[in-house]
Amino acid sequence: MKIAITGSNGFIGSNLKEKFESDGHTIIEWDRKNESRNIHNFELEGAEFVIHLAADADVRRSIKEPDAYWHNNVTPTTRIQRICHEANVPLLYASSSCIHAWHQSPYGISKKVNEETAFPG
């Protein structure tokens, strides 16, 4: 299976990539730190499944830079959700434990918005 992983350079993403590759899957890596496959320019590239892990996750920094958290967490996620929905490609989205107190930080708000805008089914 061809799987796209956003946040592929992070702890969870890099471990998932390694596991799926060892099981014979083809991985398409997307990460903000990857110039050729930056999540802001996400495309399916033939992926049959998408695992979306990419996000800025520093709660304290989100309070100091709320606009950056919207730009880096909500904007690309909304785009990825739309692309997957229109292509009928399953999307697994990783949220956060901060969702329970989502109103306490821009980071939590960004994760809550992404959950609320996910397409059903």
Phi and psi restraints in degrees (range 20) as a CNS / XPLOR table:
assign (resid 1 and name C) (resid 2 and name N)
       (resid 2 and name CA) (resid 2 and name C) 1.0 -98.9 20.0 2
assign (resid 2 and name N) (resid 2 and name CA)
       (resid 2 and name C) (resid 3 and name N) 1.0 117.3 20.0 2
assign (resid 2 and name C) (resid 3 and name N)
       (resid 3 and name CA) (resid 3 and name C) 1.0 -120.6 20.0 2
assign (resid 3 and name N) (resid 3 and name CA)
       (resid 3 and name C) (resid 4 and name N) 1.0 129.8 20.0 2
assign (resid 3 and name C) (resid 4 and name N)
       (resid 4 and name CA) (resid 4 and name C) 1.0 -94.7 20.0 2
assign (resid 4 and name N) (resid 4 and name CA)
       (resid 4 and name C) (resid 5 and name N) 1.0 131.4 20.0 2
assign (resid 4 and name C) (resid 5 and name N)
       (resid 5 and name CA) (resid 5 and name C) 1.0 -121.8 20.0 2
assign (resid 5 and name N) (resid 5 and name CA)
       (resid 5 and name C) (resid 6 and name N) 1.0 119.2 20.0 2
assign (resid 5 and name C) (resid 6 and name N)
       (resid 6 and name CA) (resid 6 and name C) 1.0 -91.3 20.0 2
assign (resid 6 and name N) (resid 6 and name CA)
       (resid 6 and name C) (resid 7 and name N) 1.0 147.5 20.0 2
assign (resid 6 and name C) (resid 7 and name N)
       (resid 7 and name CA) (resid 7 and name C) 1.0 74.8 20.0 2
assign (resid 7 and name N) (resid 7 and name CA)
       (resid 7 and name C) (resid 8 and name N) 1.0 31.0 20.0 2
assign (resid 7 and name C) (resid 8 and name N)
       (resid 8 and name CA) (resid 8 and name C) 1.0 -68.0 20.0 2
assign (resid 8 and name N) (resid 8 and name CA)
       (resid 8 and name C) (resid 9 and name N) 1.0 -14.4 20.0 2
assign (resid 8 and name C) (resid 9 and name N)
       (resid 9 and name CA) (resid 9 and name C) 1.0 -94.5 20.0 2
assign (resid 9 and name N) (resid 9 and name CA)
       (resid 9 and name C) (resid 10 and name N) 1.0 -5.4 20.0 2
assign (resid 9 and name C) (resid 10 and name N)
       (resid 10 and name CA) (resid 10 and name C) 1.0 -78.5 20.0 2
assign (resid 10 and name N) (resid 10 and name CA)
       (resid 10 and name C) (resid 11 and name N) 1.0 176.3 20.0 2
assign (resid 10 and name C) (resid 11 and name N)
       (resid 11 and name CA) (resid 11 and name C) 1.0 -60.1 20.0 2
assign (resid 11 and name N) (resid 11 and name CA)
       (resid 11 and name C) (resid 12 and name N) 1.0 -53.6 20.0 2
assign (resid 11 and name C) (resid 12 and name N)
       (resid 12 and name CA) (resid 12 and name C) 1.0 -68.5 20.0 2
assign (resid 12 and name N) (resid 12 and name CA)
       (resid 12 and name C) (resid 13 and name N) 1.0 -46.7 20.0 2
assign (resid 12 and name C) (resid 13 and name N)
       (resid 13 and name CA) (resid 13 and name C) 1.0 -59.1 20.0 2
assign (resid 13 and name N) (resid 13 and name CA)
       (resid 13 and name C) (resid 14 and name N) 1.0 -44.1 20.0 2
assign (resid 13 and name C) (resid 14 and name N)
       (resid 14 and name CA) (resid 14 and name C) 1.0 -67.4 20.0 2
assign (resid 14 and name N) (resid 14 and name CA)
       (resid 14 and name C) (resid 15 and name N) 1.0 -36.0 20.0 2
assign (resid 14 and name C) (resid 15 and name N)
       (resid 15 and name CA) (resid 15 and name C) 1.0 -71.1 20.0 2
assign (resid 15 and name N) (resid 15 and name CA)
       (resid 15 and name C) (resid 16 and name N) 1.0 -39.5 20.0 2
assign (resid 15 and name C) (resid 16 and name N)
       (resid 16 and name CA) (resid 16 and name C) 1.0 -63.3 20.0 2
assign (resid 16 and name N) (resid 16 and name CA)
       (resid 16 and name C) (resid 17 and name N) 1.0 -44.3 20.0 2
assign (resid 16 and name C) (resid 17 and name N)
       (resid 17 and name CA) (resid 17 and name C) 1.0 -55.1 20.0 2
assign (resid 17 and name N) (resid 17 and name CA)
       (resid 17 and name C) (resid 18 and name N) 1.0 -49.4 20.0 2
assign (resid 17 and name C) (resid 18 and name N)
       (resid 18 and name CA) (resid 18 and name C) 1.0 -60.5 20.0 2
assign (resid 18 and name N) (resid 18 and name CA)
       (resid 18 and name C) (resid 19 and name N) 1.0 -44.6 20.0 2
assign (resid 18 and name C) (resid 19 and name N)
       (resid 19 and name CA) (resid 19 and name C) 1.0 -65.0 20.0 2
assign (resid 19 and name N) (resid 19 and name CA)
       (resid 19 and name C) (resid 20 and name N) 1.0 -48.3 20.0 2
assign (resid 19 and name C) (resid 20 and name N)
       (resid 20 and name CA) (resid 20 and name C) 1.0 -64.8 20.0 2
assign (resid 20 and name N) (resid 20 and name CA)
       (resid 20 and name C) (resid 21 and name N) 1.0 -38.7 20.0 2
assign (resid 20 and name C) (resid 21 and name N)
       (resid 21 and name CA) (resid 21 and name C) 1.0 -64.5 20.0 2
assign (resid 21 and name N) (resid 21 and name CA)
       (resid 21 and name C) (resid 22 and name N) 1.0 -39.9 20.0 2
assign (resid 21 and name C) (resid 22 and name N)
       (resid 22 and name CA) (resid 22 and name C) 1.0 -66.4 20.0 2
assign (resid 22 and name N) (resid 22 and name CA)
       (resid 22 and name C) (resid 23 and name N) 1.0 -22.6 20.0 2
assign (resid 22 and name C) (resid 23 and name N)
       (resid 23 and name CA) (resid 23 and name C) 1.0 -90.0 20.0 2
assign (resid 23 and name N) (resid 23 and name CA)
       (resid 23 and name C) (resid 24 and name N) 1.0 5.6 20.0 2
assign (resid 23 and name C) (resid 24 and name N)
       (resid 24 and name CA) (resid 24 and name C) 1.0 92.0 20.0 2
assign (resid 24 and name N) (resid 24 and name CA)
       (resid 24 and name C) (resid 25 and name N) 1.0 7.8 20.0 2
assign (resid 24 and name C) (resid 25 and name N)
       (resid 25 and name CA) (resid 25 and name C) 1.0 -84.1 20.0 2
assign (resid 25 and name N) (resid 25 and name CA)
       (resid 25 and name C) (resid 26 and name N) 1.0 152.8 20.0 2
assign (resid 25 and name C) (resid 26 and name N)
       (resid 26 and name CA) (resid 26 and name C) 1.0 -93.5 20.0 2
assign (resid 26 and name N) (resid 26 and name CA)
       (resid 26 and name C) (resid 27 and name N) 1.0 129.6 20.0 2
assign (resid 26 and name C) (resid 27 and name N)
       (resid 27 and name CA) (resid 27 and name C) 1.0 -111.2 20.0 2
assign (resid 27 and name N) (resid 27 and name CA)
       (resid 27 and name C) (resid 28 and name N) 1.0 132.6 20.0 2
assign (resid 27 and name C) (resid 28 and name N)
       (resid 28 and name CA) (resid 28 and name C) 1.0 -106.9 20.0 2
assign (resid 28 and name N) (resid 28 and name CA)
       (resid 28 and name C) (resid 29 and name N) 1.0 115.7 20.0 2
assign (resid 28 and name C) (resid 29 and name N)
       (resid 29 and name CA) (resid 29 and name C) 1.0 -89.7 20.0 2
assign (resid 29 and name N) (resid 29 and name CA)
       (resid 29 and name C) (resid 30 and name N) 1.0 134.3 20.0 2
assign (resid 29 and name C) (resid 30 and name N)
       (resid 30 and name CA) (resid 30 and name C) 1.0 -130.6 20.0 2
assign (resid 30 and name N) (resid 30 and name CA)
       (resid 30 and name C) (resid 31 and name N) 1.0 130.0 20.0 2
assign (resid 30 and name C) (resid 31 and name N)
       (resid 31 and name CA) (resid 31 and name C) 1.0 -158.1 20.0 2
assign (resid 31 and name N) (resid 31 and name CA)
       (resid 31 and name C) (resid 32 and name N) 1.0 147.6 20.0 2
assign (resid 31 and name C) (resid 32 and name N)
       (resid 32 and name CA) (resid 32 and name C) 1.0 -59.5 20.0 2
assign (resid 32 and name N) (resid 32 and name CA)
       (resid 32 and name C) (resid 33 and name N) 1.0 -28.1 20.0 2
assign (resid 32 and name C) (resid 33 and name N)
       (resid 33 and name CA) (resid 33 and name C) 1.0 -83.3 20.0 2
assign (resid 33 and name N) (resid 33 and name CA)
       (resid 33 and name C) (resid 34 and name N) 1.0 -5.0 20.0 2
assign (resid 33 and name C) (resid 34 and name N)
       (resid 34 and name CA) (resid 34 and name C) 1.0 -97.8 20.0 2
assign (resid 34 and name N) (resid 34 and name CA)
       (resid 34 and name C) (resid 35 and name N) 1.0 110.0 20.0 2
assign (resid 34 and name C) (resid 35 and name N)
       (resid 35 and name CA) (resid 35 and name C) 1.0 -61.5 20.0 2
assign (resid 35 and name N) (resid 35 and name CA)
       (resid 35 and name C) (resid 36 and name N) 1.0 -39.9 20.0 2
assign (resid 35 and name C) (resid 36 and name N)
       (resid 36 and name CA) (resid 36 and name C) 1.0 -80.5 20.0 2
assign (resid 36 and name N) (resid 36 and name CA)
       (resid 36 and name C) (resid 37 and name N) 1.0 -24.6 20.0 2
assign (resid 36 and name C) (resid 37 and name N)
       (resid 37 and name CA) (resid 37 and name C) 1.0 -131.7 20.0 2
assign (resid 37 and name N) (resid 37 and name CA)
       (resid 37 and name C) (resid 38 and name N) 1.0 62.2 20.0 2
assign (resid 37 and name C) (resid 38 and name N)
       (resid 38 and name CA) (resid 38 and name C) 1.0 -76.4 20.0 2
assign (resid 38 and name N) (resid 38 and name CA)
       (resid 38 and name C) (resid 39 and name N) 1.0 137.1 20.0 2
assign (resid 38 and name C) (resid 39 and name N)
       (resid 39 and name CA) (resid 39 and name C) 1.0 -59.7 20.0 2
assign (resid 39 and name N) (resid 39 and name CA)
       (resid 39 and name C) (resid 40 and name N) 1.0 -22.7 20.0 2
assign (resid 39 and name C) (resid 40 and name N)
       (resid 40 and name CA) (resid 40 and name C) 1.0 -69.2 20.0 2
assign (resid 40 and name N) (resid 40 and name CA)
       (resid 40 and name C) (resid 41 and name N) 1.0 -14.8 20.0 2
assign (resid 40 and name C) (resid 41 and name N)
       (resid 41 and name CA) (resid 41 and name C) 1.0 -115.7 20.0 2
assign (resid 41 and name N) (resid 41 and name CA)
       (resid 41 and name C) (resid 42 and name N) 1.0 23.6 20.0 2
assign (resid 41 and name C) (resid 42 and name N)
       (resid 42 and name CA) (resid 42 and name C) 1.0 -51.8 20.0 2
assign (resid 42 and name N) (resid 42 and name CA)
       (resid 42 and name C) (resid 43 and name N) 1.0 134.9 20.0 2
assign (resid 42 and name C) (resid 43 and name N)
       (resid 43 and name CA) (resid 43 and name C) 1.0 -138.6 20.0 2
assign (resid 43 and name N) (resid 43 and name CA)
       (resid 43 and name C) (resid 44 and name N) 1.0 155.2 20.0 2
assign (resid 43 and name C) (resid 44 and name N)
       (resid 44 and name CA) (resid 44 and name C) 1.0 -68.3 20.0 2
assign (resid 44 and name N) (resid 44 and name CA)
       (resid 44 and name C) (resid 45 and name N) 1.0 -37.5 20.0 2
assign (resid 44 and name C) (resid 45 and name N)
       (resid 45 and name CA) (resid 45 and name C) 1.0 50.2 20.0 2
assign (resid 45 and name N) (resid 45 and name CA)
       (resid 45 and name C) (resid 46 and name N) 1.0 38.6 20.0 2
assign (resid 45 and name C) (resid 46 and name N)
       (resid 46 and name CA) (resid 46 and name C) 1.0 85.5 20.0 2
assign (resid 46 and name N) (resid 46 and name CA)
       (resid 46 and name C) (resid 47 and name N) 1.0 5.3 20.0 2
assign (resid 46 and name C) (resid 47 and name N)
       (resid 47 and name CA) (resid 47 and name C) 1.0 -62.4 20.0 2
assign (resid 47 and name N) (resid 47 and name CA)
       (resid 47 and name C) (resid 48 and name N) 1.0 140.6 20.0 2
assign (resid 47 and name C) (resid 48 and name N)
       (resid 48 and name CA) (resid 48 and name C) 1.0 -98.2 20.0 2
assign (resid 48 and name N) (resid 48 and name CA)
       (resid 48 and name C) (resid 49 and name N) 1.0 -10.5 20.0 2
assign (resid 48 and name C) (resid 49 and name N)
       (resid 49 and name CA) (resid 49 and name C) 1.0 -156.7 20.0 2
assign (resid 49 and name N) (resid 49 and name CA)
       (resid 49 and name C) (resid 50 and name N) 1.0 142.1 20.0 2
assign (resid 49 and name C) (resid 50 and name N)
       (resid 50 and name CA) (resid 50 and name C) 1.0 -124.2 20.0 2
assign (resid 50 and name N) (resid 50 and name CA)
       (resid 50 and name C) (resid 51 and name N) 1.0 132.5 20.0 2
assign (resid 50 and name C) (resid 51 and name N)
       (resid 51 and name CA) (resid 51 and name C) 1.0 -114.7 20.0 2
assign (resid 51 and name N) (resid 51 and name CA)
       (resid 51 and name C) (resid 52 and name N) 1.0 113.4 20.0 2
assign (resid 51 and name C) (resid 52 and name N)
       (resid 52 and name CA) (resid 52 and name C) 1.0 -102.6 20.0 2
assign (resid 52 and name N) (resid 52 and name CA)
       (resid 52 and name C) (resid 53 and name N) 1.0 105.1 20.0 2
assign (resid 52 and name C) (resid 53 and name N)
       (resid 53 and name CA) (resid 53 and name C) 1.0 -113.8 20.0 2
assign (resid 53 and name N) (resid 53 and name CA)
       (resid 53 and name C) (resid 54 and name N) 1.0 -14.8 20.0 2
assign (resid 53 and name C) (resid 54 and name N)
       (resid 54 and name CA) (resid 54 and name C) 1.0 -65.7 20.0 2
assign (resid 54 and name N) (resid 54 and name CA)
       (resid 54 and name C) (resid 55 and name N) 1.0 131.2 20.0 2
assign (resid 54 and name C) (resid 55 and name N)
       (resid 55 and name CA) (resid 55 and name C) 1.0 -174.4 20.0 2
assign (resid 55 and name N) (resid 55 and name CA)
       (resid 55 and name C) (resid 56 and name N) 1.0 149.6 20.0 2
assign (resid 55 and name C) (resid 56 and name N)
       (resid 56 and name CA) (resid 56 and name C) 1.0 -77.2 20.0 2
assign (resid 56 and name N) (resid 56 and name CA)
       (resid 56 and name C) (resid 57 and name N) 1.0 134.9 20.0 2
assign (resid 56 and name C) (resid 57 and name N)
       (resid 57 and name CA) (resid 57 and name C) 1.0 -126.8 20.0 2
assign (resid 57 and name N) (resid 57 and name CA)
       (resid 57 and name C) (resid 58 and name N) 1.0 10.0 20.0 2
assign (resid 57 and name C) (resid 58 and name N)
       (resid 58 and name CA) (resid 58 and name C) 1.0 -87.1 20.0 2
assign (resid 58 and name N) (resid 58 and name CA)
       (resid 58 and name C) (resid 59 and name N) 1.0 104.4 20.0 2
assign (resid 58 and name C) (resid 59 and name N)
       (resid 59 and name CA) (resid 59 and name C) 1.0 -58.9 20.0 2
assign (resid 59 and name N) (resid 59 and name CA)
       (resid 59 and name C) (resid 60 and name N) 1.0 -45.9 20.0 2
assign (resid 59 and name C) (resid 60 and name N)
       (resid 60 and name CA) (resid 60 and name C) 1.0 -62.9 20.0 2
assign (resid 60 and name N) (resid 60 and name CA)
       (resid 60 and name C) (resid 61 and name N) 1.0 -41.4 20.0 2
assign (resid 60 and name C) (resid 61 and name N)
       (resid 61 and name CA) (resid 61 and name C) 1.0 -67.4 20.0 2
assign (resid 61 and name N) (resid 61 and name CA)
       (resid 61 and name C) (resid 62 and name N) 1.0 -31.7 20.0 2
assign (resid 61 and name C) (resid 62 and name N)
       (resid 62 and name CA) (resid 62 and name C) 1.0 -63.7 20.0 2
assign (resid 62 and name N) (resid 62 and name CA)
       (resid 62 and name C) (resid 63 and name N) 1.0 -30.2 20.0 2
assign (resid 62 and name C) (resid 63 and name N)
       (resid 63 and name CA) (resid 63 and name C) 1.0 -69.8 20.0 2
assign (resid 63 and name N) (resid 63 and name CA)
       (resid 63 and name C) (resid 64 and name N) 1.0 -35.8 20.0 2
assign (resid 63 and name C) (resid 64 and name N)
       (resid 64 and name CA) (resid 64 and name C) 1.0 -79.4 20.0 2
assign (resid 64 and name N) (resid 64 and name CA)
       (resid 64 and name C) (resid 65 and name N) 1.0 -29.0 20.0 2
assign (resid 64 and name C) (resid 65 and name N)
       (resid 65 and name CA) (resid 65 and name C) 1.0 -132.3 20.0 2
assign (resid 65 and name N) (resid 65 and name CA)
       (resid 65 and name C) (resid 66 and name N) 1.0 61.8 20.0 2
assign (resid 65 and name C) (resid 66 and name N)
       (resid 66 and name CA) (resid 66 and name C) 1.0 -61.2 20.0 2
assign (resid 66 and name N) (resid 66 and name CA)
       (resid 66 and name C) (resid 67 and name N) 1.0 -36.0 20.0 2
assign (resid 66 and name C) (resid 67 and name N)
       (resid 67 and name CA) (resid 67 and name C) 1.0 -64.4 20.0 2
assign (resid 67 and name N) (resid 67 and name CA)
       (resid 67 and name C) (resid 68 and name N) 1.0 -35.9 20.0 2
assign (resid 67 and name C) (resid 68 and name N)
       (resid 68 and name CA) (resid 68 and name C) 1.0 -64.1 20.0 2
assign (resid 68 and name N) (resid 68 and name CA)
       (resid 68 and name C) (resid 69 and name N) 1.0 -36.0 20.0 2
assign (resid 68 and name C) (resid 69 and name N)
       (resid 69 and name CA) (resid 69 and name C) 1.0 -70.4 20.0 2
assign (resid 69 and name N) (resid 69 and name CA)
       (resid 69 and name C) (resid 70 and name N) 1.0 -35.7 20.0 2
assign (resid 69 and name C) (resid 70 and name N)
       (resid 70 and name CA) (resid 70 and name C) 1.0 -65.9 20.0 2
assign (resid 70 and name N) (resid 70 and name CA)
       (resid 70 and name C) (resid 71 and name N) 1.0 -47.1 20.0 2
assign (resid 70 and name C) (resid 71 and name N)
       (resid 71 and name CA) (resid 71 and name C) 1.0 -63.3 20.0 2
assign (resid 71 and name N) (resid 71 and name CA)
       (resid 71 and name C) (resid 72 and name N) 1.0 -39.9 20.0 2
assign (resid 71 and name C) (resid 72 and name N)
       (resid 72 and name CA) (resid 72 and name C) 1.0 -91.1 20.0 2
assign (resid 72 and name N) (resid 72 and name CA)
       (resid 72 and name C) (resid 73 and name N) 1.0 -22.4 20.0 2
assign (resid 72 and name C) (resid 73 and name N)
       (resid 73 and name CA) (resid 73 and name C) 1.0 -106.9 20.0 2
assign (resid 73 and name N) (resid 73 and name CA)
       (resid 73 and name C) (resid 74 and name N) 1.0 -44.3 20.0 2
assign (resid 73 and name C) (resid 74 and name N)
       (resid 74 and name CA) (resid 74 and name C) 1.0 -86.2 20.0 2
assign (resid 74 and name N) (resid 74 and name CA)
       (resid 74 and name C) (resid 75 and name N) 1.0 -49.5 20.0 2
assign (resid 74 and name C) (resid 75 and name N)
       (resid 75 and name CA) (resid 75 and name C) 1.0 -56.5 20.0 2
assign (resid 75 and name N) (resid 75 and name CA)
       (resid 75 and name C) (resid 76 and name N) 1.0 -53.2 20.0 2
assign (resid 75 and name C) (resid 76 and name N)
       (resid 76 and name CA) (resid 76 and name C) 1.0 -68.5 20.0 2
assign (resid 76 and name N) (resid 76 and name CA)
       (resid 76 and name C) (resid 77 and name N) 1.0 -32.5 20.0 2
assign (resid 76 and name C) (resid 77 and name N)
       (resid 77 and name CA) (resid 77 and name C) 1.0 -65.6 20.0 2
assign (resid 77 and name N) (resid 77 and name CA)
       (resid 77 and name C) (resid 78 and name N) 1.0 -42.8 20.0 2
assign (resid 77 and name C) (resid 78 and name N)
       (resid 78 and name CA) (resid 78 and name C) 1.0 -59.5 20.0 2
assign (resid 78 and name N) (resid 78 and name CA)
       (resid 78 and name C) (resid 79 and name N) 1.0 -42.4 20.0 2
assign (resid 78 and name C) (resid 79 and name N)
       (resid 79 and name CA) (resid 79 and name C) 1.0 -65.0 20.0 2
assign (resid 79 and name N) (resid 79 and name CA)
       (resid 79 and name C) (resid 80 and name N) 1.0 -45.0 20.0 2
assign (resid 79 and name C) (resid 80 and name N)
       (resid 80 and name CA) (resid 80 and name C) 1.0 -63.8 20.0 2
assign (resid 80 and name N) (resid 80 and name CA)
       (resid 80 and name C) (resid 81 and name N) 1.0 -41.7 20.0 2
assign (resid 80 and name C) (resid 81 and name N)
       (resid 81 and name CA) (resid 81 and name C) 1.0 -59.3 20.0 2
assign (resid 81 and name N) (resid 81 and name CA)
       (resid 81 and name C) (resid 82 and name N) 1.0 -45.4 20.0 2
assign (resid 81 and name C) (resid 82 and name N)
       (resid 82 and name CA) (resid 82 and name C) 1.0 -64.2 20.0 2
assign (resid 82 and name N) (resid 82 and name CA)
       (resid 82 and name C) (resid 83 and name N) 1.0 -46.2 20.0 2
assign (resid 82 and name C) (resid 83 and name N)
       (resid 83 and name CA) (resid 83 and name C) 1.0 -59.0 20.0 2
assign (resid 83 and name N) (resid 83 and name CA)
       (resid 83 and name C) (resid 84 and name N) 1.0 -47.5 20.0 2
assign (resid 83 and name C) (resid 84 and name N)
       (resid 84 and name CA) (resid 84 and name C) 1.0 -65.2 20.0 2
assign (resid 84 and name N) (resid 84 and name CA)
       (resid 84 and name C) (resid 85 and name N) 1.0 -42.6 20.0 2
assign (resid 84 and name C) (resid 85 and name N)
       (resid 85 and name CA) (resid 85 and name C) 1.0 -62.2 20.0 2
assign (resid 85 and name N) (resid 85 and name CA)
       (resid 85 and name C) (resid 86 and name N) 1.0 -46.5 20.0 2
assign (resid 85 and name C) (resid 86 and name N)
       (resid 86 and name CA) (resid 86 and name C) 1.0 -66.0 20.0 2
assign (resid 86 and name N) (resid 86 and name CA)
       (resid 86 and name C) (resid 87 and name N) 1.0 -31.4 20.0 2
assign (resid 86 and name C) (resid 87 and name N)
       (resid 87 and name CA) (resid 87 and name C) 1.0 -93.4 20.0 2
assign (resid 87 and name N) (resid 87 and name CA)
       (resid 87 and name C) (resid 88 and name N) 1.0 -1.0 20.0 2
assign (resid 87 and name C) (resid 88 and name N)
       (resid 88 and name CA) (resid 88 and name C) 1.0 57.4 20.0 2
assign (resid 88 and name N) (resid 88 and name CA)
       (resid 88 and name C) (resid 89 and name N) 1.0 43.1 20.0 2
assign (resid 88 and name C) (resid 89 and name N)
       (resid 89 and name CA) (resid 89 and name C) 1.0 -107.2 20.0 2
assign (resid 89 and name N) (resid 89 and name CA)
       (resid 89 and name C) (resid 90 and name N) 1.0 127.3 20.0 2
assign (resid 89 and name C) (resid 90 and name N)
       (resid 90 and name CA) (resid 90 and name C) 1.0 -61.2 20.0 2
assign (resid 90 and name N) (resid 90 and name CA)
       (resid 90 and name C) (resid 91 and name N) 1.0 141.7 20.0 2
assign (resid 90 and name C) (resid 91 and name N)
       (resid 91 and name CA) (resid 91 and name C) 1.0 -127.2 20.0 2
assign (resid 91 and name N) (resid 91 and name CA)
       (resid 91 and name C) (resid 92 and name N) 1.0 124.8 20.0 2
assign (resid 91 and name C) (resid 92 and name N)
       (resid 92 and name CA) (resid 92 and name C) 1.0 -104.2 20.0 2
assign (resid 92 and name N) (resid 92 and name CA)
       (resid 92 and name C) (resid 93 and name N) 1.0 120.5 20.0 2
assign (resid 92 and name C) (resid 93 and name N)
       (resid 93 and name CA) (resid 93 and name C) 1.0 -110.9 20.0 2
assign (resid 93 and name N) (resid 93 and name CA)
       (resid 93 and name C) (resid 94 and name N) 1.0 129.4 20.0 2
assign (resid 93 and name C) (resid 94 and name N)
       (resid 94 and name CA) (resid 94 and name C) 1.0 -93.5 20.0 2
assign (resid 94 and name N) (resid 94 and name CA)
       (resid 94 and name C) (resid 95 and name N) 1.0 119.3 20.0 2
assign (resid 94 and name C) (resid 95 and name N)
       (resid 95 and name CA) (resid 95 and name C) 1.0 -93.2 20.0 2
assign (resid 95 and name N) (resid 95 and name CA)
       (resid 95 and name C) (resid 96 and name N) 1.0 -136.1 20.0 2
assign (resid 95 and name C) (resid 96 and name N)
       (resid 96 and name CA) (resid 96 and name C) 1.0 -159.2 20.0 2
assign (resid 96 and name N) (resid 96 and name CA)
       (resid 96 and name C) (resid 97 and name N) 1.0 155.9 20.0 2
assign (resid 96 and name C) (resid 97 and name N)
       (resid 97 and name CA) (resid 97 and name C) 1.0 -67.2 20.0 2
assign (resid 97 and name N) (resid 97 and name CA)
       (resid 97 and name C) (resid 98 and name N) 1.0 -19.5 20.0 2
assign (resid 97 and name C) (resid 98 and name N)
       (resid 98 and name CA) (resid 98 and name C) 1.0 -66.6 20.0 2
assign (resid 98 and name N) (resid 98 and name CA)
       (resid 98 and name C) (resid 99 and name N) 1.0 -10.0 20.0 2
assign (resid 98 and name C) (resid 99 and name N)
       (resid 99 and name CA) (resid 99 and name C) 1.0 -63.2 20.0 2
assign (resid 99 and name N) (resid 99 and name CA)
       (resid 99 and name C) (resid 100 and name N) 1.0 -26.4 20.0 2
assign (resid 99 and name C) (resid 100 and name N)
       (resid 100 and name CA) (resid 100 and name C) 1.0 -71.6 20.0 2
assign (resid 100 and name N) (resid 100 and name CA)
       (resid 100 and name C) (resid 101 and name N) 1.0 -26.3 20.0 2
assign (resid 100 and name C) (resid 101 and name N)
       (resid 101 and name CA) (resid 101 and name C) 1.0 -124.4 20.0 2
assign (resid 101 and name N) (resid 101 and name CA)
       (resid 101 and name C) (resid 102 and name N) 1.0 45.5 20.0 2
assign (resid 101 and name C) (resid 102 and name N)
       (resid 102 and name CA) (resid 102 and name C) 1.0 -55.4 20.0 2
assign (resid 102 and name N) (resid 102 and name CA)
       (resid 102 and name C) (resid 103 and name N) 1.0 -31.3 20.0 2
assign (resid 102 and name C) (resid 103 and name N)
       (resid 103 and name CA) (resid 103 and name C) 1.0 -76.7 20.0 2
assign (resid 103 and name N) (resid 103 and name CA)
       (resid 103 and name C) (resid 104 and name N) 1.0 -3.5 20.0 2
assign (resid 103 and name C) (resid 104 and name N)
       (resid 104 and name CA) (resid 104 and name C) 1.0 -91.3 20.0 2
assign (resid 104 and name N) (resid 104 and name CA)
       (resid 104 and name C) (resid 105 and name N) 1.0 -7.7 20.0 2
assign (resid 104 and name C) (resid 105 and name N)
       (resid 105 and name CA) (resid 105 and name C) 1.0 -157.1 20.0 2
assign (resid 105 and name N) (resid 105 and name CA)
       (resid 105 and name C) (resid 106 and name N) 1.0 153.5 20.0 2
assign (resid 105 and name C) (resid 106 and name N)
       (resid 106 and name CA) (resid 106 and name C) 1.0 -58.5 20.0 2
assign (resid 106 and name N) (resid 106 and name CA)
       (resid 106 and name C) (resid 107 and name N) 1.0 -33.5 20.0 2
assign (resid 106 and name C) (resid 107 and name N)
       (resid 107 and name CA) (resid 107 and name C) 1.0 -61.2 20.0 2
assign (resid 107 and name N) (resid 107 and name CA)
       (resid 107 and name C) (resid 108 and name N) 1.0 -50.3 20.0 2
assign (resid 107 and name C) (resid 108 and name N)
       (resid 108 and name CA) (resid 108 and name C) 1.0 -60.1 20.0 2
assign (resid 108 and name N) (resid 108 and name CA)
       (resid 108 and name C) (resid 109 and name N) 1.0 -40.6 20.0 2
assign (resid 108 and name C) (resid 109 and name N)
       (resid 109 and name CA) (resid 109 and name C) 1.0 -61.7 20.0 2
assign (resid 109 and name N) (resid 109 and name CA)
       (resid 109 and name C) (resid 110 and name N) 1.0 -43.3 20.0 2
assign (resid 109 and name C) (resid 110 and name N)
       (resid 110 and name CA) (resid 110 and name C) 1.0 -62.5 20.0 2
assign (resid 110 and name N) (resid 110 and name CA)
       (resid 110 and name C) (resid 111 and name N) 1.0 -39.5 20.0 2
assign (resid 110 and name C) (resid 111 and name N)
       (resid 111 and name CA) (resid 111 and name C) 1.0 -70.1 20.0 2
assign (resid 111 and name N) (resid 111 and name CA)
       (resid 111 and name C) (resid 112 and name N) 1.0 -39.2 20.0 2
assign (resid 111 and name C) (resid 112 and name N)
       (resid 112 and name CA) (resid 112 and name C) 1.0 -63.7 20.0 2
assign (resid 112 and name N) (resid 112 and name CA)
       (resid 112 and name C) (resid 113 and name N) 1.0 -44.8 20.0 2
assign (resid 112 and name C) (resid 113 and name N)
       (resid 113 and name CA) (resid 113 and name C) 1.0 -59.0 20.0 2
assign (resid 113 and name N) (resid 113 and name CA)
       (resid 113 and name C) (resid 114 and name N) 1.0 -43.8 20.0 2
assign (resid 113 and name C) (resid 114 and name N)
       (resid 114 and name CA) (resid 114 and name C) 1.0 -63.8 20.0 2
assign (resid 114 and name N) (resid 114 and name CA)
       (resid 114 and name C) (resid 115 and name N) 1.0 -37.1 20.0 2
assign (resid 114 and name C) (resid 115 and name N)
       (resid 115 and name CA) (resid 115 and name C) 1.0 -65.9 20.0 2
assign (resid 115 and name N) (resid 115 and name CA)
       (resid 115 and name C) (resid 116 and name N) 1.0 -42.9 20.0 2
assign (resid 115 and name C) (resid 116 and name N)
       (resid 116 and name CA) (resid 116 and name C) 1.0 -69.2 20.0 2
assign (resid 116 and name N) (resid 116 and name CA)
       (resid 116 and name C) (resid 117 and name N) 1.0 -27.0 20.0 2
assign (resid 116 and name C) (resid 117 and name N)
       (resid 117 and name CA) (resid 117 and name C) 1.0 -93.6 20.0 2
assign (resid 117 and name N) (resid 117 and name CA)
       (resid 117 and name C) (resid 118 and name N) 1.0 -2.0 20.0 2
assign (resid 117 and name C) (resid 118 and name N)
       (resid 118 and name CA) (resid 118 and name C) 1.0 -63.0 20.0 2
assign (resid 118 and name N) (resid 118 and name CA)
       (resid 118 and name C) (resid 119 and name N) 1.0 140.7 20.0 2
assign (resid 118 and name C) (resid 119 and name N)
       (resid 119 and name CA) (resid 119 and name C) 1.0 -75.4 20.0 2
assign (resid 119 and name N) (resid 119 and name CA)
       (resid 119 and name C) (resid 120 and name N) 1.0 141.8 20.0 2
assign (resid 119 and name C) (resid 120 and name N)
       (resid 120 and name CA) (resid 120 and name C) 1.0 -69.1 20.0 2
assign (resid 120 and name N) (resid 120 and name CA)
       (resid 120 and name C) (resid 121 and name N) 1.0 154.7 20.0 2
